[in-house]
Amino acid sequence: MGGTFGKSGSWVVDHTMDNIPLHPIDRDSVRHGSIATITGNEPPPYEEAIGVSLYETPKEKRARRRSHWVAYTTMFVISIGFSIVLSGVWPYLQKLNPDLEKESLGLIVAANPLGQLIASPLLGLWGNKAGTIRFACLSTVFFFILGNIMYGFLYAFNSIGPMASYWAMFVSRFIVGVSSANVTLCRSYLAASTTLKERTSGIAIIAAAQALGFVVGPGIQTVLTLTVTEEVHVAGDWFIWDKFTSAGWVAGILGFINLVILMPCIFTEYNIAEKERALMNKMKQEVDVKLPKPDYVALVGILFSFFADIFIYVLLETLAVPFVSDQYAWTEDKSMVIVGVGLMGAGLLSSGLFPFSGVLARKYDERKVMLIPGYIPLIIGSLLFIPYAGNDIIMQECWNVTTTMEPTTLPTTASTLLTEGLGLVVPASEGADIPENCSPGCPEKQEWCTWTPQLPQAQLVIAFIIVMCGYPIAQSICMSIYSKMLGPKPQGLWMGILTGVGSFGRIMGPIFVSLVYTDLGSRWCFGIISGMMVLAMITILLLYRRLVPMKVPTAEEMHGHDGPAAKGKY
């Protein structure tokens, strides 16, 4: 309500602003704890405010909800493609090429997120320019199927050369990584097909679908490890069915199912966020308002925190099998089964906590939810992964298997070359000692195992559970705040950047294992991780007041507070 002076100089009340509804999305009101999208106190529905319905017909609403389930399923299948090989990729590599060192694991695991990192911004731009995500999603799912089938044919590359199967695995994981960039499309579609009120829950559910994929992926590999106990040579040495190749074929079948549900008869796209924005303009008396620029500094802070959150999760997934093998001298199959079960349990926990984070965000300030049940457990869990005291780590013992070779008529020079090439210490005609078997335990070349204590198993379990409680809450709230800071605009490119940052974390995790864990040990590895988590929390605290939704000009701001004379100011 404003006012002005009448002809006689008396004060006249101006009622022209009486029917303009107030909108609580105001950055300044955060100081008083009243921002709806942060605290969970939702603003009055638009249709109640102006008598115009924002929502679609019941049939359209059902179709829109069905499209959400297609996005959730796509995210679920893609996460299976990443997680199904995590516990088996190192044993598979050793079987393809026994001469490979542990450092070679980093590049293979990093291949998937590298493909995702490169493809995510491009897919985001494609989705924005095309105005639809269908064709981009179909293309990526096709690559998903192709990459997983290639993973099932890696034995065929052994005939080309000793390292051919290694690089073929790298290419197959890279292709699957390119396909997994469609999580950018799924997230941007969720941002476009949900209202501001629905967005936190929608993002939490899609994150839960991703977490559920991390349950099913290791679960599939665990079941295959227990059931596929013998190799079946389907077509000679180039097509072998075993516990490793079968995982690729299962993922490929799931990709084909995903391809079907993306067809137009099932999946129809809806952009209700654009409707919401148009209705907001209508509430502002048809004044065309240009959205302000996002707070780039705050966005960078959120992206760094998101990176740290992803980094510790991927590090644990990558390091799990080699770590327990080194620490507790478990066999290959035992490590794969126990790690698979552990990752399944973590996925189940995360799939429940992702939706729960949405419930917390509706009742409390999202930033506090991100910090207290999110990043604080991540810091505590990281610190608990550091071994402070315990038993000595069991060291690996290797021995030679003596094989007797038949006398040969090779010339002395050829015989000498043969023995020297194989690293043998006796003439080829008399027999040879070939390094072949080692007991479980920490390899001798990891010298830190001789002075670093073993991490007690109880401490390992507690640390793992605490980290897995904080990870889903921190990640989902990070994504929710990030989306709201961008405002009601197409978010394909920005979601591509978010996915790219997550991919960068997935790349650095395996490389970190190779460079830090293998050479320096578990104390340095988890000490650096703990420092990173502390830095992420400090970043959030420093930017706390800026981590709010984009300030969209309200009706009273556009028309002023002092009557019609101020109209047009905005």
N, C-alpha and C positions, 0 to 999 in steps of 0.2 A: 504494500500500500504506500502510495506517495502522496504529495500535496502540492498546492500552488496557491498564489494569491488571486482572489477574485477581483472584479472591477472596482469594488469599493475598498480594496486593500485588505479585506478580511481573509483569514486562512480557510481554504476550501479543501476538503478531503477528496483525493483522487482515487477512484475505485477501479481504474483500468487494469491494475495488476492483481486484483483480488482472485481471479480464477486461474492464475498461473500456478501450477503445482510446483512445490519445492522438490528439488532433487538432491539427495544427500551426498552425491559423489563430489566431494570438495576436499582438495588436498589439505586446506587449512584446518578442516574439522578433525583431521587425524589427531591433532593435539588434544582434542577433547574426547578421543576414543569413539567417534560417531560415524566413521566411514563404514558404509554398509558392506562393501565388498571385502573389507579386511576383517571386520569383527564378526561378520555373519548375520548382522541385523539387516534383513533385506528391505529395500525401499518398497513403497506401495506399488502394486502392479500398475503398469501403464494404462491398461484398459479401465481400471478403476479411476485413474486420475483424469482421463480425458474422454472416457466412454468409447474408445476405439479398440477393437480387439487386435492384439498383436499376434495371437496364435492362429494356427491353421485349423482346418476341419478335422474331426476325429480320424478320418481315413488318412489324411496327410500326416497327422501326428503319429499314427501307427507306422506309416512308411518311414518317417524320419527316425523314429526309434529303432526300426529294423535296420536302417542304414548305419546307425551307431553300432549295432551288434556286428555288422559286417566289418566295421573299422576295428572293433575289439578283437574279432576273430583273426583279422589280418595281422594285428600286432601280436597275437598269441602264436600264430604259426611262424612268424618271422623270428620271434624270440626262441622258439624251439630249434629253428635252423642254426642259431648261434650257440645255444647251450647243449645241444644233443651230442656234440663232439668234445666238449670241454674235458671230461674225465677220460676220454679214450684217445685223444689226439697224440699224446706223448707215447703211450704204448704202441699205437699204430705207426708212428714215425720210426720207432725202434725196430719194429718188425719189417717195415719197408727197407730200412737201411740201418743196420745195427751199429754202424760206425758214427752215427750222428751224436753230437754232444748236446747237453742240456740247453746250451745257448741257442741252438737252432729252433727251439720251441717258441721263443719270443716272436720271431718273424712270422711263423705260421699263425699264431693266435692273433697277431696284429694285422694280418691280411684282411680279415673280415671287417674290422672297424676302419681300415684304410679305404676300402671300397666304399663304405658308408660315408666317410668323411668327404670323399671326392664327389659322390653322387648327390648328397643331401641338398646342398644349395641349388644345384642344377634342377633337381626334381621340384624343389620349392618354387623356383622361377617358372618351370613348366606348368605347375598347377595354377599359379597366379595368372599366367598369360592365357592359358586355355580356359580358365574358369571352371574346370572340372578336374577331378583327380582320377577318373575311371581309367583312361588310356595309359596314364603314367603308372598306375597301380598294376594293370594287366601286364605291362612290359616288365616291371620289376618281379612280379610273381613268376613270369616265364624264366627270367634269369635265376630265380631261386630254385626252380625245378632243375634247370640245366646244371647249376653248380653242385647240387647235392648228388645228382646222378654221376657226375664226373668224380665226386668223392668216392663213390662206390666202385669205380673202375681204376683206382690208382695202381693196383698190382700190374696192370697192363703196361705201365710205363717203365717197369724194372728192366725190360728187355732193351730199352733205348740206351740206358746208361745208369751208373750208380746214383746220380743225383736227380735223375729225371722224375722219379716219383715224388721227391721232395718238392721240386718246383711245380709239379702238377698239383700237389696238395695246396701250395700257395695260391695258384691260379683259381682252383675250385673254391677256396675260402674267400678269395677276393671277389669272385662273381657273386657268391652268396651275400657278401658284404654290400655290394652294389644294390642287390635286391632289397636288403634290409633298410636301405635309405627311405623306403616308403613309409617308415614310421613318421617321417616329416609330413607326408601327405595325410596320414591318419590324424596326427595332432592338429594340423592346420584345419582339416575338415571338422574335427570336433570343436575347434574354436569358432568356426563359421556356422555350424549347425546347432549350436547351443546358445541360449540366452545367458546374460551375465549371471543370473541366478543359478543356472544349471551348470555353469562352466567348471567350477571346482569339483563337483561330483563327477562330471563327465571325464575330466582329466584324471581324477583318481581312479575311475573304473578302467580307463584305457591303460593306466600304469599297472593296475592290478592284473589285467589281461596279460600284460608283458611279464609280470612276475609269475603268473600261472604257467606261462610257457617255460620259465626257468625251473618249474617243478617237473613238468612233463618231459622236457628234454633230457636232463640227467636220469630221470626215471626210465625212459625208453632205453638209454644206453646201459643202465643197470640191469634191466630185464634181459636185454640181449646178451649181456656178459654172462648171466646165469643160465640162459637157455641155449644159446648158440655156442656150444662147447667145442665143436669140431668144424674144421674147414670143409667146405663142399666146393670142389672144383667144377663149376658149372660148365665152363668152356676153357679147359686147359688152365694155364697160369695167368691168363689175362682177365678172367671173370671168376673171382672167388667169393663165395658167400661165407662170411664169418661175422664175428661180433662187431667188427669195425665197419665193413662195407654195408652191412644190413642197416646200420644207422642212417647212412646216406639215402638208401632207398626208401626207408620209412618217411624221412623228411620230404623226399620228392613226391611221395603220394599225398602227403598233407598239403603240399604246394598246389597239386592238381585240384584238390577239393577247394582250396582258396580261390583258384582261378574260376571255378564254377560259380561261387557265390558272388563274384564281382560282376556277373553278367547283368544286363539291364533289367531282366525280368525279376531280379531279386534286389539289386542295389540301385536306389534312386537317390540323387543328391539334393539336399535342401540347404539354403543359406538363410537361416532365420536371424543371424546377427545383422545382416543387411536390413532386414525388416525392422529390427530393433533400432538401428541407427536412424532409419527413415522416420520411425515413430517418434524418436527423440527430437528430430527436426520439426515434426508436426507439433509437438508439445512446445517448441520454441517459436511458434507462430510463423512457420515456414521460412525462417531466416536460415540461410545456408551458412553453416559454421565450419570453418576449416579446423581440422583437428590439430592440436599442438604437436610439436616434435616430442618423441619419447625422451626420457631422462637416460641418456646414453651411459653416463657414469654408473648409475644404479643398475642398468642392464648388464654392464660388464661385471659388476660385483656379483650379481646373481649367476651369471654364466661361470664365473670362477668357482663359486660355491657348488654349482651343479657339477662342474668338472671334478672337484675333490670328492664329491659323493660317489660319482660313477667310478672314479679311479680306485678307491679302496675296494669296491664291490668286485670289479673286474680283476684286480690284483689277487683277491682271495680265490676267485674262480680259476685263474690261470695257475696260481702257485699251489693249489690244494693238493693235487696228486703228487708232484715232486716233493712238496714240503713234508707230508706225512710219511712218504717213503724214506726220506732222509732222516726224519726225527725218530721214527719208531721202527724202522727196518721192516716195514710191511711189504708183502709181495705185490706184484703188479695187479693181479685180480682183486686182492683184498683192498688195496688202495682205491681202485676204481669203484668197487661196490660201496665201500664206506663213504667215500667222497660223494658218490652219486646219491646215496640216501641222505647225506647231510645237505646237499644242494636242493634236494626235493623238499626236505623239511624247511629250509630257508625260504624256498619259493612259496610254500603253503603259508608260512608266517607272513611273508610280504604281501601275498594276495589278500590276506585278511586285513593287514594294516593299511594298505593303500586306501580302501574305502573308509576305514576308520579315521584316517587323516582328514577326509572330507567332513566327517561328522564333527571332529574337533574344530575345524576351521569355521563351521557355522556357529559355534558357541564361543570361540575365543579368537583373539587377534591372530591372524595367520602367521605373522612374523614370530610371535611367541611360540606358536606350535612348531614352526620350523626350527627354532633354536632349542627349546627345552626337551621335547621328546624326540627331536631330530638330531641336531649336531652334537649335543652333549653326550648322548650314548655312543655316537661315532668316535668321539675323542676318547671316552673311557675304554671302549672296546679295542681301539688301536693300541692304547697303552698296555692293555692286558695281553696283547699278542707278543710283547717283548718278554723274552725269558729272563727272569731275575735270579732264579735259583732252581736247581733240579739235578737229576741224574746226568751222567755223561751221555752224549749222543753215541749210538752204536755205529762204528765205522764199517764201511764196506770192505770185504775181503775177496780178492780175486785169485783164482788159481788157473793153472794151465791143464788142458786136456791133451794127453799124449796120444798121437795117432801114428800108426805104423804104415809107412808107404812102401809099395813094392819097389824092388830095385829097378832102376831105369837106365836106359842106354844113352840118356842125354849127355852131351859133352859137359866137361867140368865147368866151363864158363856158363852154360845155360843153367846147370844145377846151382851154381853159386848165385846167379841172378834170381832164380826162383826163391831160394832160401832168404836172400837179403830182401827181396820184395815183400815177402810175407812176414818179415821180422823174425825168422826162425834162427835157432842157435846151433842146429846140427845139420849135417848134410842131408839132402832130400832123400838119398837112398837108404838112410839108416833110421829115419823117423823124425818127427818134429813136434815141438811144443807150441800149440796154437792158443793164444789167449782167447778164451771162449766164455767162461762162466764167472759170475761174481755173486756173492751173497747180498741180500738186501741190506741197506744201510746208507750212510752218507759217503759219497765218493772221496777218495783220498785227496783229490785235487782241491776240494773245498776245505782248505786248511782251517777255516774258522770253526769247523765242527769239533776240532780237537780241544778248543778252549771255551766254546760257548755251551752253556748248559742246555739240556733238553727241555723243551716246553712241556710242563705237566699236562696230561690229557684233559684233566678237569678244567684247568685254566684255559686250554684251547677251546673247549666246548662253551664255557661261559663267555669268553671273548667273542666267539662266533655268533652266539645268540644275541648278545648286546648290540653288535654291529648290525645284525640283520633286523633288529627292532628299530634302530635309528634310520637305516638306509631308506626304506619306503616312505616314511613320513617326510624326511628331508627332501627327497627327490620330488614327490608329488606336489608339495607346497611350493618348492622352487619353481616348478613348471607353471603352477597356477598363478603365482605372483607375477612371473615373467609375462604370461599371456595378458593379464589385466593391465600391466604397465604399458603394453603396446596399444591398448585401446581397441575400439570397434572398427578395425581396418583389416584387409586381407593380410594374413600372417604367414603365408607359405614360405617366403624368403627368411623371415625371422625364425620360424620354427626349423627351417633348414640349418640356420646358424646354431640353434640350440642342439639339434641332432648332431651337427658337425663337432661341437664341443664335446658332446658325449662320446662320439667316435674317437676323438683325439685322446680322451681318457682311456678308451679301450686299446688304443695303439700304445700309449705310454706305459700302461700296466705291464704287458708282456715284456717290453723292452727294459722296464725297470727290474723285472725279475732277472733278466739276463745280465744286466750290468751291475746291479746292487746286491741282490740276494745271492747269486752264485759266487761273486767275488768277495763280498764284504760280510755277508751273513744275515741272520734273522734280526739281530739287534739293530743294525743299521737300517735294514729294510723297513721295519715297523716303527723305528724311531723317526725316520723321515716322514712316513705316512702320518704319524701322530702330529708332527709339526705342521704338516699341510692342513690337517683338519682344524688345528688351533687357529691357523692363519685364516681359514675360511670363516670361522666363527667371528673372529675379530673384524673381518671385512663386513659381515652382515651387521654387526653392532655399530660400526662406523657409518654405515649407510641406512641405518634402521628407519629414520624419519623419511627417507626418500623411496622406500620400497612400498609404494602405494599405487593404486590404479591411476591411469592417465586422467588428468584433470580435464574433463569435458565441460565446456562452458554451459552453465545452467540458464534457464529461462530468465531468472532475475538478473544474472550477469549480462545477458544480451540486451535486456530492455532497461537495465539500470534500476536503481532503488528510489529514485527521486521523481518518478512520473514519466510521462511520454516524452519530455524534453530530452531525456538521455537515450531514447530509442535510436538504434543504429550505431551506438558506440562500439558494439562488437560486430 
